[in-house]
Amino acid sequence: MNYHSIFQIAFWTLAFSVFYSYLGYGILLYILLKIKRLFRKKTDLQPITDDSKLPEVTFLVAAYNEEAYIEEKIRNSLALDYPKDKIRFLFVTDGSNDKTPDLIQEFDNRAGHRIELFHKAERKGKIAAVERVMDFVETPIVVFTDANTDINQQAIRNIVHHYQDPSIGVVAGEKRVQSAEKAEASAGEGIYWKYESVLKKWDAELYSVVGAAGELFSIRTALYKPVEKDTLIEDFVMTLRIARRGYRIAYEPNAYAVEGTSASVAEELKRKIRISAGGLQAIWRLADLLNPFKYGWLSFQYISHRVLRWTLAPLALPILLILNVLLAIPAGMFYKILLVLQVLFYTAAVLGFLFEKRKVKVKAFFVPYYFSMMNYSVYRGFFRVIAGRQSVIWEKAKRA
């Protein structure tokens, strides 16, 4: 076998890995669901219409210096359609040195709701704050949400009905990105999360969602176990460890958290780097989940939906470009066309970067820029992890 043949095999293997990571898995998932529906009719749990049968719930909000959002968050929380005597509100504000704790205190026990503030001056990060306040959770279900998101009124009702199924240990809500007219990141970020929502819906129907995002999710309180203090994406690790114990993660698109888009792609890059760092750390800490002989469908979904995006796909992209150059020199027109397409794609990404710097919004360029930025963030995240420079105390990305 000559070098040209080896380059061709490597090129198409890597090209398939990138395609599978972002599109191929979705296509395969859709086909698998079609086959599954032929043999097993899809059944949905019925909502709980009798309020007396609704479980008690703790609604837990971790906030750090959110004075610009916290009053809106409290009003949004109090407006949730759930019996007042069956929902308890816990707000933890460790380290906040603005007016956030004071603003929460003003709402304490207002309108018959149980609002409790937990505040410490020392900031140890969200994971430490949540672990501290979990000692005070007495309800069978706890719902976690971020302070800078709005939740739809029916969210809690739509979440808790899944727990009628004893195999469900976690319910993941949907994250929705609210576009802003001047937010350069909105094109790429919005498309990405819409696609992710579809994949999560299909993941749940096949077997289980692969981890939950911190914007909105819930767990059976009895299943809670603290994660390591230096865990970077604690919601993901916590929920996948519950799934690893044999429970499934359900997905509820009608329980959603609305969050503003990042103010710029530069701000979104901050989030992506720390999430990538956390993802790579999670792969190491959840290494046993890479064994499909032990975890079956969960391993298949985890590897396909998450692991490849944080490992092989980003690594493949620059190698693909180099191999394409090597193949285009002696080969025919086909590889030359592929090379031109690759160059055009990355040129569009560079133009997206330049337009973003000049605050000019051209959506056609921001989609390739967002894709390239996502994969670039994996490299940045990798070096942060191995250097130990990614703290659990994250710097918030500015929102539009």
C-alpha positions in Angstrom: 0.0 0.0 0.0 1.5 3.4 -1.0 1.3 6.7 0.8 -1.4 8.0 -1.4 -3.7 5.1 -0.5 -2.9 5.6 3.2 -3.7 9.3 3.0 -7.0 8.5 1.3 -8.0 6.0 4.0 -7.1 8.4 6.7 -8.9 11.3 5.0 -12.2 9.5 4.6 -12.0 7.9 8.1 -11.5 11.3 9.7 -14.1 12.9 7.4 -16.7 10.3 8.4 -15.9 10.9 12.1 -16.6 14.6 11.7 -19.8 14.0 9.7 -21.0 11.4 12.2 -20.3 13.6 15.2 -22.4 16.5 14.0 -24.9 15.1 11.5 -24.5 11.3 11.0 -25.5 10.5 14.6 -28.7 12.5 14.2 -29.5 10.6 11.0 -28.7 7.2 12.6 -30.8 8.1 15.7 -33.8 9.0 13.5 -33.5 5.6 11.6 -33.2 3.7 14.9 -36.3 5.4 16.3 -38.3 4.5 13.1 -37.3 0.9 13.6 -38.1 0.9 17.3 -41.5 2.4 16.7 -42.3 -0.6 14.3 -41.9 -3.0 17.2 -42.9 -0.8 20.2 -45.6 1.8 20.2 -44.5 5.1 21.8 -46.4 5.7 25.0 -46.4 9.0 26.9 -47.1 9.3 30.6 -50.3 11.2 31.4 -50.0 14.6 33.2 -51.0 14.7 36.9 -54.3 16.6 36.9 -55.1 16.1 40.6 -53.1 18.7 42.5 -53.3 16.5 45.7 -51.3 13.9 43.9 -48.5 16.2 42.9 -45.2 15.6 44.7 -43.5 18.2 46.8 -40.7 20.0 45.0 -37.7 22.2 45.9 -36.8 24.8 43.4 -33.1 25.6 43.8 -31.5 28.7 42.3 -27.7 29.3 42.6 -26.9 33.0 41.9 -23.7 34.9 41.9 -23.8 38.7 41.5 -27.1 38.6 39.6 -28.6 41.9 40.8 -29.5 42.8 37.2 -31.6 39.6 36.9 -32.6 38.4 40.3 -35.8 40.3 40.8 -37.1 39.1 37.5 -36.0 35.6 38.4 -37.9 35.7 41.7 -41.1 37.1 40.0 -40.7 34.4 37.3 -40.3 31.7 40.0 -43.3 32.9 42.0 -45.5 32.8 38.9 -44.9 29.1 38.4 -48.1 27.1 38.1 -47.7 24.8 41.1 -49.5 24.5 44.4 -47.9 26.9 46.9 -47.9 24.4 49.7 -45.9 21.9 47.5 -43.1 24.0 46.3 -40.2 25.4 48.3 -37.8 28.1 46.9 -34.1 28.0 47.9 -31.8 30.7 46.7 -28.1 30.3 47.3 -25.8 33.3 46.8 -22.4 32.3 48.1 -19.7 35.0 47.3 -22.2 37.6 46.0 -20.9 41.0 46.9 -23.6 43.1 45.1 -27.3 43.6 46.1 -28.3 40.0 45.1 -28.8 38.7 48.6 -30.6 41.8 49.8 -33.0 41.7 46.8 -33.9 38.1 47.6 -34.4 38.9 51.2 -37.0 41.4 50.3 -39.2 38.7 48.8 -38.8 36.3 51.7 -42.1 34.6 52.5 -44.0 37.0 50.2 -47.5 35.9 49.0 -47.4 32.7 51.0 -44.5 31.2 49.1 -41.6 29.6 51.0 -38.5 31.6 49.8 -35.3 30.9 51.7 -32.0 32.6 51.2 -28.7 30.8 51.9 -25.7 33.2 51.7 -22.1 33.0 52.6 -19.5 35.7 52.0 -16.9 33.2 50.8 -17.1 32.2 47.1 -16.2 28.6 46.4 -18.1 28.2 43.2 -21.5 26.8 42.2 -20.7 23.2 43.0 -19.8 24.0 46.6 -22.9 26.2 47.0 -25.3 23.6 45.7 -23.7 20.8 47.9 -24.1 23.0 51.0 -27.8 23.8 50.4 -28.7 20.2 49.4 -28.5 19.3 53.1 -31.7 21.4 53.6 -33.7 19.8 50.8 -36.5 17.6 52.2 -38.7 17.1 49.2 -38.5 14.0 46.9 -37.7 16.1 43.9 -35.3 19.0 43.4 -35.3 21.3 40.4 -32.1 23.2 39.5 -32.1 26.3 37.4 -29.8 29.3 36.7 -30.5 32.8 38.0 -30.4 34.5 34.5 -33.0 32.3 32.9 -36.8 32.6 32.7 -38.9 29.4 33.2 -42.3 28.8 31.6 -45.2 28.6 34.0 -46.1 25.0 33.4 -42.4 23.8 33.7 -42.7 22.1 37.1 -45.9 20.2 36.3 -44.4 19.1 33.0 -41.3 17.9 34.8 -42.8 16.0 37.7 -45.1 13.8 35.7 -42.1 11.9 34.3 -41.4 10.6 37.8 -44.4 8.4 37.7 -42.0 6.1 35.9 -39.7 4.6 38.6 -36.9 4.1 36.0 -36.6 7.9 35.6 -34.0 9.5 37.8 -33.4 12.8 36.1 -35.6 15.0 33.9 -33.8 17.5 31.7 -35.6 20.6 30.6 -35.0 22.4 27.3 -32.7 25.4 26.9 -33.9 28.1 24.5 -31.8 30.9 23.3 -33.5 34.2 23.0 -32.1 36.1 20.0 -31.2 39.7 20.3 -31.1 42.1 17.3 -27.5 43.1 17.9 -26.2 39.8 19.3 -23.6 38.6 16.8 -23.5 35.1 18.4 -27.3 34.5 18.0 -27.1 32.9 14.6 -24.7 30.2 15.5 -25.8 29.7 19.1 -29.5 29.6 18.3 -29.1 27.1 15.5 -26.9 24.9 17.6 -29.3 24.7 20.6 -32.3 24.0 18.3 -30.4 21.1 16.8 -29.3 19.9 20.3 -33.0 20.0 21.5 -34.0 17.7 18.6 -31.2 15.3 19.4 -32.1 15.3 23.1 -35.7 14.5 22.3 -34.6 11.6 20.1 -32.0 10.4 22.7 -34.7 10.2 25.3 -37.0 8.2 23.1 -34.3 5.8 22.1 -33.1 5.3 25.7 -31.8 8.3 27.7 -30.7 11.8 27.4 -26.9 12.1 27.7 -26.6 14.4 30.7 -28.5 17.5 31.6 -27.6 21.2 31.3 -27.7 23.5 34.3 -30.2 25.9 32.9 -33.1 23.6 33.9 -33.1 20.0 35.2 -34.3 18.0 38.1 -33.4 14.8 40.0 -34.9 12.5 42.6 -33.4 13.9 45.7 -32.6 10.5 47.1 -30.3 9.9 44.1 -28.1 13.0 44.8 -24.5 12.4 45.4 -21.8 15.1 45.6 -19.3 15.3 42.8 -15.6 16.1 43.2 -15.0 19.7 44.3 -13.0 20.5 41.2 -15.7 19.2 38.7 -16.1 21.8 36.0 -19.5 20.8 34.6 -21.1 19.3 37.7 -24.7 19.1 36.2 -23.4 16.9 33.4 -21.3 14.6 35.6 -24.0 14.4 38.4 -26.8 13.4 36.0 -24.7 10.9 34.0 -23.6 9.2 37.2 -27.3 8.8 38.1 -27.8 7.3 34.6 -24.8 5.0 35.1 -26.6 3.6 38.2 -29.4 2.3 35.9 -31.8 5.2 35.9 -32.8 7.0 32.7 -32.7 10.7 32.0 -36.0 11.9 30.5 -36.4 15.0 28.3 -39.2 17.5 28.7 -39.3 20.2 25.9 -42.3 21.8 27.5 -40.3 22.7 30.5 -37.9 25.2 29.2 -35.5 27.9 30.3 -35.1 31.0 28.2 -31.6 32.6 28.2 -30.3 35.6 26.4 -27.8 34.9 23.7 -24.2 35.8 24.4 -23.3 39.4 23.8 -20.7 38.4 21.2 -19.0 35.3 19.9 -16.0 36.3 22.1 -18.3 36.0 25.2 -19.6 32.7 23.9 -16.1 31.5 23.5 -15.5 31.9 27.2 -18.4 29.5 27.8 -17.3 27.1 25.2 -13.8 26.9 26.5 -14.8 26.1 30.1 -17.5 23.6 28.8 -14.9 21.9 26.6 -12.5 21.8 29.5 -15.3 20.3 31.7 -16.2 17.8 28.9 -12.7 16.5 28.6 -12.5 16.2 32.4 -15.8 14.4 32.4 -14.6 11.9 29.8 -11.8 10.9 32.2 -14.1 10.7 35.2 -16.7 8.8 33.4 -14.3 6.5 31.6 -16.2 3.4 32.4 -19.2 4.7 30.4 -17.0 4.1 27.3 -17.7 0.4 27.7 -20.8 -0.5 25.6 -20.7 -4.1 26.8 -21.5 -2.9 30.3 -23.8 0.1 29.7 -25.3 -0.7 26.3 -27.4 2.0 24.7 -26.2 4.6 27.2 -22.5 4.1 26.1 -23.5 4.3 22.5 -25.4 7.6 23.0 -22.7 9.0 25.2 -19.9 8.3 22.8 -21.8 9.4 19.7 -23.4 12.5 21.1 -20.7 13.8 23.4 -17.3 12.1 23.4 -16.6 12.3 19.7 -17.4 16.1 19.7 -14.9 16.7 22.5 -12.2 14.5 21.1 -11.9 13.0 17.6 -13.9 15.6 15.7 -11.9 18.6 16.7 -8.7 16.7 16.2 -9.7 15.6 12.8 -10.5 19.0 11.3 -6.9 20.4 10.9 -5.6 17.0 9.8 -8.3 16.8 7.2 -7.2 20.1 5.7 -3.5 18.9 5.6 -4.5 15.6 4.1 -6.7 17.3 1.5 -3.7 19.5 0.4 -1.5 16.4 0.0 -4.2 14.5 -1.9 -5.1 17.5 -4.2 -1.6 17.8 -5.5 -1.3 14.5 -7.4 -5.0 13.5 -7.5 -7.8 14.4 -9.8 -10.3 17.2 -9.7 -12.4 15.7 -6.9 -9.9 16.3 -4.1 -9.2 19.8 -5.6 -12.9 20.6 -5.3 -13.0 19.3 -1.7 -10.0 21.5 -0.9 -11.7 24.6 -2.4 -14.8 23.9 -0.3 -12.7 23.5 2.9 -10.9 26.8 2.1 -14.2 28.6 1.4 -15.6 27.3 4.7 -12.7 28.5 6.8 -12.6 31.8 4.8 -16.2 32.3 5.8 -15.3 31.6 9.4 -12.5 34.2 9.3 -14.8 36.7 7.7 -17.3 36.0 10.5 -14.5 36.7 13.0 -13.6 40.0 11.3 -17.3 41.1 11.0 -17.8 40.3 14.7 -14.9 42.5 15.6 -16.5 45.3 13.7 -19.9 44.6 15.2 -21.4 43.8 11.7 -23.9 41.1 11.6 -23.9 38.7 8.7 -25.5 35.4 9.7 -24.1 33.4 6.7 -20.6 34.0 8.1 -21.4 33.5 11.8 -22.6 29.9 11.4 -19.1 28.6 10.1 -17.5 31.0 12.6 -19.5 29.5 15.5 -18.7 25.9 14.3 -15.0 26.7 14.1 -15.0 28.5 17.4 -16.7 25.5 19.1 -13.9 23.2 17.9 -11.2 25.7 18.6 -12.5 25.9 22.2 -11.8 22.2 22.7 -8.0 22.8 22.1 -8.1 25.8 24.5 -10.1 23.7 27.0 -7.6 20.8 26.7 -4.6 22.9 27.6 -6.5 24.5 30.5 -7.3 21.1 31.9 -3.7 19.7 31.7 -2.3 22.9 33.1 -4.9 23.0 35.9 -5.9 26.6 34.9 -9.7 26.1 34.6 -11.2 27.0 38.0 -14.6 25.8 39.1 -15.2 29.5 39.9 -16.2 30.6 36.4 -16.3 34.1 34.9 -19.8 34.7 33.6 -20.2 35.4 29.9 -22.0 38.6 29.2 -25.4 38.3 27.7 -27.1 40.4 25.1 
